[in-house]
């Protein structure tokens, strides 16, 4: 599967105090998965390092040395191999490679909005060298993973392999109804922002409720998420960051309407002369305070235009953004930083895809719920399947190595 | 050679006697039991690893009563509200304060204040191009040079001529690949008569922190003479005195480098690590090697820069390190302010008072006379994790004064400098303060 999104974003105002309009090729990636008997392979190559070096305008967003812009992801976003056991009521899997730690919600890339939420670094732990084990019994999934705590320092930077195993996370997921799931996660991440170690550690918690269902002509999707990250120094709490996010999408006749409401705390950091960049690592362990971001996003996507396995779906997103001092406020002052407390962000683009996309990103093996997604809805058993040759029918709920998107669905993203 | 050393020791002892007698304080006369019965060692102390440095006699044990600290009297202030103020350097009658980060303007300005009166008056300023922060500033011992450190756009030091102290003139700017991405601090000092700059360089990405030493003997043409990757993960500051370089290595603690003081052939071009200590909690930020008026040079003061929120909170103790054996320094005492953390120091060595910038805790004045590593059990705190027993300077009655807190207007003090009975403080939020010293 391949994807790219030609995108134009206007942010008004930005940290420059003025409006900026920019165009990108965002989220250019290639996904592949394979299976042979009980062995599985998952890969996602992300080429944002080539197209998004300056970052994508995303007012409120932050992480990995970018602020008010989303950072480019690592070229090797996911590359894992694993094995699954399929026998009996208790199933298990073990995956290792570079990818997601078992924590929080799905990567925003596979959710119905182009813009990432502010809470990306509170709600996902990704691009680490991980070993993830999962057990599933009926509607219960338990995952445990260990990984290196350090975040990538650039798209092409290698992880600090010496730190593999210094961090861990776990996630428990319940599947009470078809298409519905509730999960709770905890993560202990050592010095994510200082590659050499000795930075602030993080203790992270997340609770997610997710629902998705799809018919041949419609789909529903909803997600409610609470996440919290406590930053600690030698075991002592220094800063708490909390996020509450709700998002929903509805698709009928190929038209997708989406809405997202988010309130997320962001740690403020010293900026470089480029006001969209912060030093990585920072010069010390202090911050400038906490800011609180409230963002309402609405999106509409037109029906896909298809040609063979390729599709093109135009979309528009509008975000109204409010920022206020958080707790503690420190020296953060939105008027000084932005000249206002209210901002807009407008985006228009076309989601170009060819082939089948991973529906869920951030889960491996038996941790993938037995729902076959089509971007945002649970596929009903009677709809057409484009399951790859040699891949089990994922609607069966057993032995599905990787849920992937049906590119022929009217409601594919 | 032995004769020369003995004469030096004898002279030191006589000087010590005279000063102690003149002080007439609780400092006991050498060679006699003091009030707590401790006998003072009048012999100078030399380490085999550093024979040319005489660490002087063992300081007297003082017995002080605990009392409420005095309020440092504010004499005046100068306001800077467009930028956040950072470090301060004073050579009367002029003070230089740098700026940091972004407020309504970028921290690329050096404010120049006339501090001859009680109220500092802004008389000029410098704008340094290509910098987002000017984290450090220093004046050479002869008053001829001003050196400013720049961060996060390649990193550099900018050298100004102080022929007219109120209107410095640019002499040179030094930067190279080793100063990337930023010079966090730049201390300057002489080694065997030659002026050097000791630069602490920020880490970036997977590139670690480092020390760079620059020959400033021809200030128009600075020249790098040494560099070393060090610090874990940061190296924030150094302290140069008598040919010893004290290096703040964050979680690797404090190291003492011989850069020419020990007489064993080391130099700024070829430093030699004498020893080091990992102080409790790490996060070693800054250091002051104290020379007391009696000739004792046994203690170094280490600032711990814990995490904080600028403008709101901070954390980090002052750690007292006994360097009697410079190859194996050991932590013996500490000072803590609940709810605040220390930053830079300045010491009135004549009166034995350490002034510490304490961010949201204002300015603190601490009595550092005498032996800080000897105290009764009820003045000791034993660290649970390491079982290290340390004297608590507060319990020892060493807290002399607190400044700026009583104003109740929110301060975040970055740096201090003591000079001739006055304490100058740079406050990130408000600008510059002039306070009366406690002694």
Interface residues (C-beta under 8 A of the other chain):
Chain A: X153 X154 X157 X160 X194 X195 X196 X197 X198 X199 X200 X231 X233 X234 X236 X238 X239 X270 X271 X272 X273 X275 X279 X280 X281 X283 X284 X285 X286 X287 X288 X289 X290 X328 X329 X330 X331 X336 X337
Chain B: X84 X100 X101 X102 X103 X104 X106 X130 X131 X132 X133 X135 X151 X152 X153 X181 X182 X184 X202 X203 X204 X205 X206 X208 X232 X233 X234 X236 X250 X251 X281 X282 X283 X285 X305 X306 X307 X308 X309 X310 X311 X312 X313 X314 X315 X412 X428 X429
